[in-house]
Amino acid sequence: MNTVTKLLLSLAVAAFLLCATVRLQAEDQDRCQRRVAHAEHELHEAIDRHGRHSKQANHERRELHSARERCWSEQHRWWDEHDHRWHTDRDWDEHDHD
């Protein structure tokens, strides 16, 4: 193999790895976003069915907190389902659904 062929092969492998990394990051972001959106939905359902201060609603608040914490620990950002945007500060309000 000559030098040009090795260089082209190296560039092709690097491009493949870069694309795979970008795709995996996007999947992680989607998973995080879906997890928080689901937790938000479950909390709203619990509030509607059992009341704002019910044990079911409190359980779902803890689930939402866990989903946000997981996003934060994995990606140093979290999904705000109400505003439909990512936050890069750990600034969620623990009492936003009280």
N, C-alpha and C positions, 0 to 999 in steps of 0.2 A: 504494500500500500504506500502510495506516495504521500507527501506532506499535505497537498491540497485535499486529497480524499479523506485523510484523517481529520483535517480541519472541518470539512463539510459534515462528516459523520458526527464529530463532537458538537457542532452547532445544531444539528438535527436532534441529537439526544437532549441537549440543553433546552431547546424549544419545546420538545415533548414534555420534559419535566416541569417547565414553567407553566405550560397549559394545564397539566394535571394538578399542579399546586393551586392555581387560580380556581380551577373547577372545584376542588375540595374545599377551599375557603368559602366559595359561594354556597356550596351545599351546607356547610356549617352555619353560615349566616341564615340561610333559609330555615334550617332546623331550629335555630334559636328563635327566629321570628315566629315560626309556627307554634313553638312551645309556649311563648309568652302570650300569643293571641289566644291559644286554647285555654290557658290559665285565666286570662281576662274573661273569656266567654263563660267558663265554669263559675267564676265568681259572680258574674251578673245573673246567671241562672239561679245560683244558690240564694242570692239576695231576693230575687223575684219570688222564688218558691218558699223560702223559709224566713225571710226577714233580714234586714241589714245587720243585726247583731246576733244572729243565730250561730249555733256551733258549726253548722255547715258552711256558712259564709266565712266564719273565722278560719275554718280549715282551708277554704279556697284562697283566702288572703295569704295564708302561709305558703300554699302552692305557688301563687303568683310571685311571692317574695323569693322562693327557691328558684323559680324559672329566671327571674331577673338576675339573681346572684350567680346562677350558672352561666348565663350570657356574659356577665361582667368578668367572671373568673376565666372564662375561655377566650373572650375576645376584647375585653376592656371596653365594652360598650353594651348597651341594652336597648331593646326595642320598645318604643312607646306606641302601643296599639291605638290609643286615642288620637294622637297627632300623626300617626303613620310615619314615624321617622325614628332614626337611630340617635341615641344620646351617647356622647363620648365622655360625659361626666357621670359619676355615680350619684345622681341627683334625684332619684325617684323618691316620691313621698310615700312613706310607709302607711299613711292614713288617708290616701287619696280615694279610698272606697268606703270610708267609715260613714 
